Every structure is written in structure tokens, then in C-alpha cells.
Amino acid sequence: MSANPQWDISRALGVARLFHLVCAVRDGCVTPFLTLYLRQLGLTAPWVGILMGSKHLVTAFWAPFCAFLAKSYQKRRVLLIGSLLGSVGASLLMVLIPPQDKDLASHSCNGSNRMATTGVPLGVTRMVNITRAPESASPHQVGLPNRLVGKRPGILAASGIRTGPADKGDPEPHRHRPSHVVDTVEGPGTTSQAPSLLHHRSSFGEVSTAGPVPPEGPELGQPSNVSAAGREKALALALSLGGLRWTFIFSLGTLVFWELLSAPLEPVADDSLYEYLDFVDATDRYRSLWVWRLLGTSAGVCGIAALVGQMDCYLVTRGPRGVVHFYGYSLVSTLALLVSTAFPIPTCRWREPSHRTIKALSLLGASPRLLLLAFTAFLAGAAASTVQNFLFWHMEDHGSSELVMGFSVALGLLGEMLLHPFRMALLAKLTRVGTVGLGLACLAGQMIYYSFLWSWWSVLPVQILSALSHGALWWAVEAWLEDLATPGTERSLRAMFQGHLYRGGSSLGSIVAGFVVMHSGLAVLYRACAVALLLWLALFLAIQARLPREQRINYSKLLTMEMSDSSDSEEGTERDWLVKAMREEHSGRTD
């Protein structure tokens, strides 16, 4: 123990490691599975894309602002505790949102249907088309069971996919057909034609239906009970559409409120720990904390997935099985709240150059190389958001369980940890330009692979490439930022790239991807992302080759020349520790 407990570095690092581990476990319980839960609520891909885009947008701009306010008014610990407490309550509000399918619990606990999806597939248009029955229809053909209606030509399932003979040549057999379809409206024992319902696509891919079409003549007359049944069916469809809209509104409000409370936690904790260590010149130990975040996320996604698979039918009485994720999130948040009371926060006011963000922006606008890296980070965020939002949907349509989904995320994180010791060797062999190119190429390769998934386990082999598509890419970007940043702007530039640019790209990518999935499917989305990444890679390499080579000041050479002017002893110069340190640093830098 040191004389001043405020500067007990060992204790501070131990608490910080535990705090980052617990917070990563907490985020791993919900964040990877959030879009899967929204699908279980009945929301389609465009709505989910808008929800996730709003979430990333709030994180990109609200979190830095809160960190600045907490630092200015010396309220960091209050904000840490308030963020953890508020996120517990906000996460539990998601459990209160009613799903569209009231029988989700019974479907998920049915052993025969345990691997089946309960949500609407991939956000395709939910369109109902109740067609007229043919004149020669027999009484047995009228009012067919749900499982047989999809085999009749001209009948549309509730997802808007035309079933029947055309489905034999479906180029995307993985697209899930829901088990519920709409029957023709007929009364028992009647052979007359069913009343048609007018339908059209709404702006969110849903259907608004009109009332039944009046009979065209006496020969089309219907019994009063059949007309009443048609009106009840149309009313039920209209109520279903209104319910989906309210589900979207409730989800949007809850998700934004939740993100407003939880987003400031990470930047405030990082700033506090960095300033705490910087007072005693121990910031080199700050960079080792990322390992604990990856370990915590891996443990969280695998642990909660195993818990959902074992206890969902015991904990869930009504609603989707995904509510277990929010219960786990709240429980781990309570543990993080206890750890936050001992989190190291400096009591002295930190003095640093003012207007760091403005300086970082001016530096970004004045450097063509930084502009290239900025657009690369933005595009990488847009492409990665499509994987984070819809890959689990793709796996679920192939019968994957949540445990396999969590294991796929953990594989990518563990691969990044295993590759990190070879980071410097990779940058030295490939150079920074080559490492960025390798990261973009691996990300494009993953996208192409995802578009050709054929079973629930086929996603696992390619996940190891995440160590290059995410880890190696950001190692090269951060190495470039360290060289191009001016004194006092290093952390501001890094926060801008990882926060504003990457999150901004994720926001735009989520919104666009939702509508692409609705109109073209996931396979087309991933192939389009791969093509965009490869085109940008070619453009990046072409522009990078034409940029002027930036000359760095050789401080060790200047210091050696100055020392040689004042002393003729070469041996004394070689012994100077600062000269040796500067030479080693210069030899370790690569372009």
C-alpha cells in the first residue's frame, strides 16, 4: 500500500480490470441478441434497422457529450452509478413490450418446434391476399387447414411470399416461411366465393386492409354469418397492423431511453482511469485493459445463451424467450454497480489543452491520409452493422440455437486476442497500408461467405477471420493515428474514429440494410457489402500510392548531432539512454 491511497496503482488496476470484465459480461448478455429479440416481438427488418440505427446514433454523439459534462462538473462517480442504475430499469422496460404473437412461449417450449423461428422472416413484406375461390371448388377445398393453404397456387402467406409451384425454384431456400397463413373466408358448408380484401403495402412493409368488397351481384350473395366473419377477419388484420406500429413506437422510445442512460458509462470510465494513471506516468498499463473486455464479452454471450437454452421454459410464462437476456443484464449490472463504488477516479482537476475535439477536426481536414482512414472506418462500421444486426437471423433460419450464435461471437473475439501478440510483426511485414487492405479483404470475404450459408454450423469456420477484419484493421488505423496526431490530440482522434465515424457508419448501415433485406434478402445484402468493400479497397490503395510521403523528424539523429558538437566522445553519446530510446522507437516504426 502506498502512503497516499489515491495513487495505489495496483489496487486501481485490479478494480478497473474487474469493472471492465463485469461490464463486458453485462453487454454480452443483450447486445448481440438484441435484434433477435426484436424479431421475436414481430418487427420486420426495416423497423429493426431504424431501431439499431437510432441506438448507434445516440451512442456516437450523446456519450462524448456526457463524458465532457461529467468531467467539467466533477460528477464522474455520480454518472457511473446513475448510468448503471438507470440501465437496469430501462432494460426491464423492454420486457414489458407485448409481442405480436401471444403464443410465443408455448412455441418456444414445444420440443418439436424448439429450433423454429417465432418472428417474421427477414423483414419481408407482410401481405395478406385472400383470393376468390374457383367456381369448381369443392366443399373440402374451402377453408383448408393452414398447413395446406401454402400449397395452393395464388395464395400468399403472411410474409408476402407467394407459395405454391413457384416455390420449387426459389433461389433462396433458406428464407423462412412462417407457420401461420391466412385461410380463405368461408362459412361452414358453403361453396360460394370468398370475399376479397383490398391490400396494399405500407411504408414499413406491413399491410393495411380495407373491409370486404361488397357482392357484385345476386349470384355472389353471401349469408349474413359469412359477411360477419369477413368483417371480423379484416378488423383483426387492421388491429394487427396497428399493434405492430405501437410495438415499434414503444421499442424505439425504450431503446433510445436505455441508450441515453447506458452509453456514457464506457467513455466516462476510460477517461477517469486514463487521467488517474497519467498522474503517476503509468498510462502504458492502461492499454492492457482491452483483453478483459473481450474476455467478458465472450463469457457473457456464451453464458447467457446456455442459460436461455436451459431455463427459458421455466422463466418465461408469457412472451418471447429473449426476456431472459434482459434479466441477466439487470443482474450483472447490479454487480457492476457494487464494483463502481471503488472505481479509481482522480480527485484533482485535470489540466490539458483546451478544444481538443476542434483541434482533432482541423487535423482531420488538413490531412488527406486521415480523410482516407476516416472514410475507411465509416465504411467498416456500415458493413459490420449488417453482421451484428442480421447474421443471427440468417443462422436462426438455418436452425441454429442461441448457444451456437454466442459461440460464433466468442470465436471471433478469442481469435483477436490470440493474434494480438503478433501485432507488431504483422505491421512490420505488411506495412500499415497492407494491413488495412488485409482487414478490408477479410471483411469482404466474410460477407461473401455469409451469403452462402448452408447449415447452422457453417458460420463457425469463417469467424476466425474476425481477428483480421476487425483487430488487424484497427491496429493499423491506431498506429497511423499515433504518428499523424499532434501532441494532445491522440485520444481525441482515436475517440472520433471509434465513436463518431465507426458508430455513424453503423447507424447508416443499419437503416439501409433493413430496407435492402426487405426487398432483396440477406444474401443480396452481404454480396453488395462485399462488392462495396472491394471497390473501396482498390480506391484506397490507388489513392494511398499517390499521396506524398510524410517526413517525420528524426529526433535521435538531431540529438546525436547536437551531442557530437559539444563532445568528441562517441562512446559518451552511445551511452545516452534517451538517444537509445529514440533510436529504438524510430526503428520500430513502419509506414
SEKOLBA-352441 format. One line per 10 residues: number of its first residue (from 0); for each residue x, y, z of C-alpha. Coordinates in nm, 2 decimals, m for minus. Last residue first. Example, Ala and Ser with C-alpha at 12.3 -4.5 7.8 and 13.67 -1.06 7.14 Angstrom:
2
1 = 1.37 m0.11 0.71 | 1.23 m0.45 0.78
END
This chain:
591
590 = 0.50 0.30 m4.29 | 0.69 0.13 m4.02 | 0.80 0.25 m3.68 | 1.01 0.01 m3.47 | 1.34 0.16 m3.58 | 1.23 0.50 m3.47 | 1.14 0.38 m3.13 | 1.47 0.20 m3.09 | 1.66 0.51 m3.20 | 1.47 0.73 m2.96
580 = 1.53 0.50 m2.67 | 1.90 0.48 m2.75 | 1.94 0.85 m2.77 | 1.75 0.90 m2.44 | 1.97 0.65 m2.27 | 2.29 0.83 m2.35 | 2.56 0.56 m2.35 | 2.62 0.59 m2.73 | 2.69 0.96 m2.69 | 2.96 0.90 m2.43
570 = 3.13 0.65 m2.65 | 3.14 0.89 m2.94 | 3.34 1.13 m2.72 | 3.41 1.45 m2.92 | 3.16 1.65 m2.71 | 2.96 1.96 m2.78 | 2.91 1.92 m3.15 | 2.87 1.54 m3.12 | 2.58 1.59 m2.87 | 2.39 1.81 m3.11
560 = 2.44 1.57 m3.39 | 2.32 1.28 m3.18 | 2.01 1.48 m3.07 | 1.93 1.56 m3.42 | 1.97 1.20 m3.53 | 1.75 1.07 m3.23 | 1.48 1.32 m3.31 | 1.44 1.21 m3.67 | 1.16 1.44 m3.77 | 0.90 1.25 m3.98
550 = 0.86 1.31 m4.35 | 0.52 1.22 m4.49 | 0.53 1.05 m4.82 | 0.31 1.24 m5.07 | m0.02 1.06 m5.16 | m0.03 0.88 m5.49 | 0.01 0.53 m5.36 | m0.26 0.59 m5.10 | m0.51 0.70 m5.37 | m0.47 0.37 m5.56
540 = m0.47 0.15 m5.25 | m0.79 0.32 m5.11 | m0.96 0.30 m5.45 | m0.90 m0.07 m5.48 | m1.01 m0.12 m5.12 | m1.32 0.09 m5.17 | m1.42 m0.13 m5.46 | m1.36 m0.44 m5.25 | m1.57 m0.31 m4.96 | m1.86 m0.21 m5.19
530 = m1.86 m0.55 m5.36 | m1.86 m0.73 m5.02 | m2.14 m0.51 m4.89 | m2.35 m0.59 m5.21 | m2.29 m0.96 m5.15 | m2.40 m0.94 m4.79 | m2.72 m0.75 m4.88 | m2.80 m0.98 m5.17 | m2.78 m1.29 m4.95 | m2.99 m1.12 m4.68
520 = m3.29 m1.06 m4.89 | m3.38 m0.83 m5.18 | m3.67 m0.60 m5.08 | m3.69 m0.65 m4.70 | m3.32 m0.71 m4.66 | m3.23 m0.40 m4.85 | m3.47 m0.20 m4.64 | m3.31 m0.31 m4.32 | m2.96 m0.28 m4.46 | m3.01 0.10 m4.53
510 = m3.11 0.17 m4.17 | m2.83 m0.04 m4.01 | m2.56 0.09 m4.24 | m2.64 0.45 m4.16 | m2.62 0.39 m3.79 | m2.31 0.16 m3.82 | m2.13 0.43 m4.02 | m2.20 0.68 m3.76 | m2.08 0.44 m3.49 | m1.75 0.40 m3.68
500 = m1.71 0.77 m3.75 | m1.83 0.92 m3.42 | m1.70 0.67 m3.17 | m1.41 0.47 m3.29 | m1.27 0.73 m3.52 | m1.35 1.03 m3.30 | m1.23 0.86 m2.99 | m0.90 0.78 m3.15 | m0.86 1.14 m3.27 | m0.94 1.28 m2.93
490 = m0.70 1.03 m2.76 | m0.41 1.14 m2.98 | m0.49 1.51 m2.99 | m0.26 1.65 m2.71 | 0.06 1.65 m2.92 | m0.03 1.63 m3.29 | m0.17 1.32 m3.44 | m0.03 1.17 m3.76 | 0.20 0.91 m3.60 | m0.04 0.79 m3.33
480 = m0.33 0.79 m3.57 | m0.14 0.57 m3.81 | m0.08 0.31 m3.54 | m0.44 0.33 m3.45 | m0.55 0.26 m3.81 | m0.31 m0.03 m3.84 | m0.43 m0.19 m3.52 | m0.79 m0.12 m3.62 | m0.77 m0.33 m3.93 | m0.58 m0.60 m3.76
470 = m0.85 m0.65 m3.50 | m1.16 m0.61 m3.71 | m1.12 m0.79 m4.04 | m0.81 m0.97 m3.91 | m0.93 m1.13 m3.59 | m1.27 m1.15 m3.75 | m1.13 m1.41 m3.98 | m1.17 m1.67 m3.71 | m1.55 m1.64 m3.77 | m1.52 m1.81 m4.10
460 = m1.52 m2.17 m3.96 | m1.83 m2.11 m3.74 | m2.08 m1.99 m3.99 | m2.14 m2.34 m4.14 | m2.28 m2.47 m3.81 | m2.65 m2.39 m3.87 | m2.64 m2.51 m4.23 | m2.60 m2.38 m4.59 | m2.45 m2.03 m4.56 | m2.38 m1.88 m4.90
450 = m2.44 m1.51 m4.83 | m2.23 m1.54 m4.51 | m1.93 m1.64 m4.71 | m1.94 m1.34 m4.93 | m1.96 m1.11 m4.63 | m1.67 m1.29 m4.46 | m1.46 m1.24 m4.77 | m1.54 m0.87 m4.77 | m1.43 m0.84 m4.41 | m1.11 m1.04 m4.49
440 = m1.03 m0.80 m4.78 | m1.09 m0.49 m4.56 | m0.85 m0.63 m4.30 | m0.59 m0.73 m4.55 | m0.60 m0.39 m4.71 | m0.56 m0.21 m4.37 | m0.27 m0.44 m4.30 | m0.11 m0.37 m4.64 | m0.13 0.00 m4.59 | 0.01 m0.03 m4.24
430 = 0.31 m0.23 m4.35 | 0.27 m0.60 m4.43 | 0.58 m0.74 m4.26 | 0.63 m0.47 m3.99 | 0.25 m0.44 m3.91 | 0.22 m0.82 m3.88 | 0.53 m0.84 m3.66 | 0.39 m0.56 m3.44 | 0.06 m0.73 m3.39 | 0.19 m1.08 m3.33
420 = 0.10 m1.08 m2.96 | m0.26 m0.96 m3.07 | m0.34 m1.27 m3.28 | m0.46 m1.48 m2.99 | m0.68 m1.20 m2.85 | m0.84 m1.14 m3.19 | m0.91 m1.51 m3.24 | m1.08 m1.51 m2.90 | m1.31 m1.23 m3.00 | m1.40 m1.40 m3.33
410 = m1.46 m1.74 m3.17 | m1.67 m1.58 m2.89 | m1.92 m1.44 m3.15 | m1.96 m1.78 m3.31 | m2.01 m1.94 m2.97 | m2.29 m1.70 m2.89 | m2.47 m1.79 m3.21 | m2.41 m2.17 m3.14 | m2.57 m2.12 m2.79 | m2.86 m1.93 m2.94
400 = m2.96 m2.23 m3.14 | m2.92 m2.25 m3.52 | m3.20 m2.39 m3.73 | m3.10 m2.25 m4.07 | m3.34 m1.96 m4.04 | m3.19 m1.89 m3.70 | m2.84 m1.85 m3.86 | m2.97 m1.59 m4.10 | m3.15 m1.40 m3.82 | m2.83 m1.42 m3.62
390 = m2.64 m1.26 m3.91 | m2.89 m0.97 m3.92 | m2.79 m0.69 m3.69 | m2.43 m0.75 m3.60 | m2.34 m0.87 m3.95 | m2.51 m0.57 m4.12 | m2.35 m0.34 m3.86 | m2.01 m0.46 m3.96 | m2.05 m0.32 m4.32 | m2.16 0.02 m4.20
380 = m1.88 0.04 m3.94 | m1.62 m0.06 m4.20 | m1.75 0.21 m4.43 | m1.71 0.48 m4.16 | m1.37 0.35 m4.05 | m1.25 0.35 m4.42 | m1.39 0.70 m4.47 | m1.19 0.83 m4.17 | m0.88 0.64 m4.28 | m0.89 0.82 m4.62
370 = m0.95 1.15 m4.45 | m0.65 1.09 m4.22 | m0.43 1.03 m4.53 | m0.56 1.35 m4.69 | m0.45 1.55 m4.38 | m0.59 1.91 m4.33 | m0.95 1.81 m4.25 | m0.86 1.56 m3.99 | m0.62 1.80 m3.82 | m0.89 2.06 m3.80
360 = m1.13 1.81 m3.65 | m0.87 1.70 m3.39 | m0.80 2.06 m3.30 | m1.17 2.11 m3.25 | m1.20 1.80 m3.04 | m0.91 1.91 m2.82 | m1.06 2.25 m2.75 | m0.85 2.30 m2.44 | m0.50 2.15 m2.38 | m0.49 1.96 m2.06
350 = m0.52 2.02 m1.68 | m0.71 1.75 m1.49 | m0.88 1.87 m1.17 | m0.76 1.66 m0.88 | m0.99 1.40 m0.73 | m0.89 1.13 m0.97 | m1.14 0.84 m1.02 | m1.05 0.48 m0.95 | m1.35 0.25 m0.93 | m1.44 0.15 m0.58
340 = m1.81 0.24 m0.59 | m1.82 0.11 m0.95 | m1.77 m0.25 m0.83 | m2.10 m0.26 m0.65 | m2.28 m0.12 m0.95 | m2.11 m0.38 m1.17 | m2.28 m0.65 m0.96 | m2.62 m0.48 m1.01 | m2.55 m0.46 m1.38 | m2.49 m0.83 m1.39
330 = m2.84 m0.90 m1.26 | m3.00 m0.65 m1.49 | m2.83 m0.79 m1.80 | m2.93 m1.15 m1.69 | m3.29 m1.04 m1.67 | m3.26 m0.87 m2.00 | m3.13 m1.18 m2.17 | m3.40 m1.40 m2.02 | m3.66 m1.18 m2.20 | m3.54 m1.34 m2.52
320 = m3.79 m1.63 m2.47 | m4.07 m1.43 m2.62 | m4.38 m1.36 m2.42 | m4.57 m1.53 m2.15 | m4.45 m1.78 m1.88 | m4.08 m1.74 m1.94 | m3.86 m1.84 m1.65 | m3.90 m2.22 m1.66 | m3.93 m2.26 m2.03 | m3.63 m2.04 m2.09
310 = m3.41 m2.22 m1.84 | m3.18 m2.45 m2.03 | m3.14 m2.29 m2.37 | m3.16 m1.94 m2.23 | m2.89 m2.02 m1.97 | m2.65 m2.15 m2.24 | m2.70 m1.84 m2.44 | m2.64 m1.62 m2.13 | m2.31 m1.79 m2.06 | m2.18 m1.80 m2.42
300 = m2.26 m1.43 m2.49 | m2.13 m1.31 m2.15 | m1.82 m1.52 m2.13 | m1.70 m1.39 m2.47 | m1.80 m1.03 m2.38 | m1.60 m1.06 m2.06 | m1.29 m1.20 m2.22 | m1.30 m0.92 m2.49 | m1.34 m0.65 m2.23 | m1.06 m0.80 m2.01
290 = m0.82 m0.80 m2.31 | m0.89 m0.43 m2.37 | m0.74 m0.35 m2.03 | m0.38 m0.38 m2.14 | m0.38 m0.03 m2.29 | m0.39 0.14 m1.95 | m0.06 m0.02 m1.83 | 0.13 0.22 m2.06 | m0.06 0.51 m1.89 | 0.15 0.47 m1.58
280 = 0.31 0.82 m1.56 | 0.18 0.88 m1.20 | m0.08 1.14 m1.28 | m0.14 0.96 m1.61 | m0.28 0.66 m1.43 | m0.57 0.86 m1.28 | m0.62 1.05 m1.60 | m0.65 0.73 m1.80 | m0.88 0.57 m1.54 | m1.12 0.86 m1.54
270 = m1.13 0.90 m1.92 | m1.20 0.53 m1.97 | m1.48 0.52 m1.70 | m1.65 0.82 m1.85 | m1.62 0.69 m2.21 | m1.77 0.34 m2.11 | m2.06 0.46 m1.89 | m2.19 0.74 m2.12 | m2.40 0.50 m2.34 | m2.60 0.34 m2.06
260 = m2.86 0.61 m1.98 | m2.92 0.76 m2.32 | m2.91 0.40 m2.46 | m3.20 0.29 m2.24 | m3.41 0.59 m2.34 | m3.34 0.53 m2.70 | m3.43 0.17 m2.67 | m3.75 0.23 m2.47 | m3.88 0.50 m2.71 | m3.80 0.30 m3.02
250 = m3.95 m0.02 m2.88 | m4.27 0.15 m2.77 | m4.30 0.31 m3.12 | m4.23 m0.02 m3.30 | m4.48 m0.21 m3.09 | m4.73 0.06 m3.15 | m4.69 0.02 m3.52 | m4.71 m0.36 m3.49 | m5.03 m0.33 m3.29 | m5.19 m0.11 m3.56
240 = m5.11 m0.37 m3.82 | m5.26 m0.64 m3.60 | m5.57 m0.43 m3.54 | m5.62 m0.39 m3.92 | m5.58 m0.77 m3.97 | m5.83 m0.84 m3.69 | m6.08 m0.60 m3.84 | m6.05 m0.76 m4.18 | m6.11 m1.10 m4.03 | m6.41 m0.98 m3.83
230 = m6.56 m0.82 m4.14 | m6.52 m1.14 m4.33 | m6.68 m1.34 m4.05 | m6.97 m1.10 m4.04 | m7.02 m1.14 m4.41 | m7.01 m1.52 m4.37 | m7.27 m1.51 m4.09 | m7.50 m1.30 m4.31 | m7.50 m1.55 m4.59 | m7.32 m1.44 m4.90
220 = m7.45 m1.30 m5.23 | m7.23 m1.35 m5.53 | m7.51 m1.46 m5.76 | m7.71 m1.16 m5.66 | m7.45 m0.93 m5.80 | m7.11 m0.77 m5.73 | m7.11 m0.85 m5.36 | m6.94 m0.58 m5.15 | m6.57 m0.60 m5.11 | m6.47 m0.68 m4.75
210 = m6.32 m0.40 m4.55 | m5.99 m0.24 m4.62 | m5.66 m0.38 m4.52 | m5.34 m0.21 m4.42 | m5.04 m0.43 m4.48 | m4.69 m0.40 m4.35 | m4.36 m0.32 m4.52 | m4.29 m0.01 m4.32 | m4.43 0.24 m4.57 | m4.75 0.04 m4.61
200 = m4.80 m0.22 m4.88 | m5.15 m0.25 m5.01 | m5.45 m0.47 m4.95 | m5.81 m0.49 m5.06 | m5.99 m0.80 m4.92 | m6.18 m1.04 m5.15 | m6.49 m1.21 m5.03 | m6.48 m1.59 m5.06 | m6.67 m1.75 m5.35 | m6.96 m1.98 m5.27
190 = m6.93 m2.34 m5.17 | m7.08 m2.32 m4.82 | m7.09 m2.59 m4.55 | m6.91 m2.40 m4.29 | m6.86 m2.03 m4.37 | m6.59 m1.92 m4.59 | m6.30 m1.68 m4.55 | m6.00 m1.81 m4.73 | m5.73 m1.90 m4.49 | m5.45 m1.68 m4.37
180 = m5.11 m1.82 m4.31 | m4.93 m1.92 m3.99 | m4.63 m2.15 m3.99 | m4.39 m1.88 m4.10 | m4.19 m1.94 m4.41 | m3.82 m1.90 m4.36 | m3.59 m1.79 m4.64 | m3.32 m2.06 m4.66 | m3.45 m2.18 m4.99 | m3.32 m1.86 m5.16
170 = m3.33 m1.92 m5.53 | m3.69 m2.04 m5.51 | m3.74 m2.28 m5.80 | m3.99 m2.50 m5.62 | m4.15 m2.20 m5.47 | m4.33 m2.12 m5.79 | m4.54 m2.43 m5.76 | m4.71 m2.29 m5.45 | m4.63 m2.02 m5.22 | m4.61 m1.65 m5.29
160 = m4.40 m1.48 m5.03 | m4.58 m1.19 m4.86 | m4.49 m1.29 m4.51 | m4.85 m1.38 m4.42 | m4.86 m1.65 m4.68 | m4.99 m1.57 m5.02 | m5.23 m1.80 m5.21 | m5.21 m1.79 m5.59 | m5.13 m2.16 m5.63 | m5.23 m2.39 m5.35
150 = m4.96 m2.55 m5.14 | m4.95 m2.27 m4.88 | m5.31 m2.34 m4.79 | m5.22 m2.69 m4.67 | m5.05 m2.62 m4.34 | m5.31 m2.36 m4.25 | m5.60 m2.60 m4.29 | m5.83 m2.57 m4.59 | m6.13 m2.35 m4.56 | m6.28 m2.44 m4.89
140 = m6.12 m2.73 m5.07 | m6.34 m2.99 m4.89 | m6.66 m2.81 m5.00 | m6.54 m2.84 m5.36 | m6.41 m2.56 m5.56 | m6.54 m2.56 m5.92 | m6.61 m2.19 m5.92 | m6.26 m2.11 m5.80 | m6.22 m1.95 m5.46 | m6.16 m1.58 m5.47
130 = m5.83 m1.47 m5.32 | m5.74 m1.36 m4.97 | m5.41 m1.17 m5.01 | m5.23 m1.09 m4.70 | m4.90 m0.90 m4.71 | m4.63 m0.90 m4.45 | m4.35 m0.77 m4.67 | m4.01 m0.94 m4.60 | m3.85 m0.83 m4.27 | m3.61 m1.13 m4.26
120 = m3.87 m1.38 m4.15 | m4.14 m1.26 m3.91 | m4.06 m1.40 m3.56 | m4.10 m1.73 m3.39 | m3.82 m1.92 m3.55 | m3.81 m2.30 m3.52 | m3.54 m2.47 m3.33 | m3.76 m2.57 m3.03 | m4.05 m2.67 m3.25 | m4.07 m3.04 m3.17
110 = m3.98 m2.97 m2.80 | m4.25 m2.71 m2.76 | m4.11 m2.46 m2.52 | m4.05 m2.20 m2.79 | m4.40 m2.24 m2.94 | m4.58 m2.22 m2.60 | m4.39 m1.91 m2.51 | m4.45 m1.74 m2.84 | m4.83 m1.80 m2.83 | m4.93 m1.43 m2.80
100 = m4.77 m1.35 m3.13 | m4.75 m0.97 m3.17 | m4.52 m0.93 m2.87 | m4.60 m0.71 m2.58 | m4.33 m0.46 m2.47 | m4.30 m0.51 m2.09 | m3.96 m0.70 m2.12 | m3.81 m0.39 m2.29 | m3.89 m0.19 m1.98 | m3.65 m0.42 m1.79
90 = m3.36 m0.28 m1.98 | m3.46 0.08 m1.88 | m3.46 m0.01 m1.51 | m3.12 m0.17 m1.51 | m2.98 0.10 m1.74 | m3.08 0.37 m1.49 | m2.89 0.21 m1.20 | m2.58 0.16 m1.41 | m2.59 0.51 m1.56 | m2.66 0.67 m1.22
80 = m2.36 0.49 m1.06 | m2.12 0.59 m1.33 | m2.27 0.95 m1.35 | m2.24 1.00 m0.98 | m1.88 0.87 m1.00 | m1.80 1.12 m1.28 | m1.95 1.43 m1.13 | m1.65 1.66 m1.14 | m1.85 1.94 m1.31 | m1.63 1.96 m1.62
70 = m1.55 1.59 m1.63 | m1.92 1.48 m1.60 | m2.01 1.73 m1.87 | m1.74 1.61 m2.11 | m1.83 1.25 m2.06 | m2.20 1.33 m2.12 | m2.11 1.50 m2.45 | m1.89 1.20 m2.55 | m2.18 0.96 m2.49 | m2.45 1.16 m2.66
60 = m2.29 1.18 m3.01 | m2.20 0.83 m3.12 | m2.40 0.64 m2.87 | m2.73 0.81 m2.97 | m2.65 0.74 m3.34 | m2.58 0.38 m3.27 | m2.92 0.33 m3.10 | m3.11 0.52 m3.37 | m2.95 0.29 m3.63 | m3.05 m0.01 m3.43
50 = m3.41 0.10 m3.42 | m3.42 0.20 m3.78 | m3.28 m0.13 m3.89 | m3.52 m0.32 m3.67 | m3.81 m0.14 m3.84 | m3.68 m0.21 m4.18 | m3.61 m0.58 m4.09 | m3.96 m0.67 m3.96 | m4.08 m0.64 m3.60 | m4.28 m0.93 m3.46
40 = m4.16 m0.92 m3.10 | m3.94 m1.22 m3.18 | m3.76 m1.01 m3.44 | m3.69 m0.75 m3.17 | m3.54 m1.03 m2.96 | m3.31 m1.14 m3.24 | m3.21 m0.78 m3.29 | m3.10 m0.76 m2.93 | m2.90 m1.09 m2.93 | m2.55 m0.95 m2.97
30 = m2.62 m0.66 m2.73 | m2.80 m0.85 m2.45 | m2.59 m1.07 m2.23 | m2.26 m0.96 m2.39 | m2.32 m0.61 m2.26 | m2.33 m0.73 m1.90 | m2.03 m0.96 m1.94 | m1.84 m0.66 m2.08 | m1.94 m0.45 m1.78 | m1.82 m0.73 m1.54
20 = m1.48 m0.76 m1.71 | m1.44 m0.38 m1.74 | m1.51 m0.34 m1.37 | m1.29 m0.63 m1.27 | m1.00 m0.49 m1.47 | m1.06 m0.14 m1.33 | m1.06 m0.27 m0.97 | m0.73 m0.45 m1.02 | m0.58 m0.16 m1.20 | m0.67 0.08 m0.91
10 = m0.54 m0.17 m0.65 | m0.21 m0.20 m0.82 | m0.18 0.18 m0.88 | m0.25 0.29 m0.53 | m0.23 0.66 m0.61 | m0.54 0.78 m0.41 | m0.43 0.57 m0.12 | m0.14 0.81 m0.05 | 0.13 0.64 0.15 | 0.13 0.34 m0.09
0 = 0.00 0.00 0.00
END
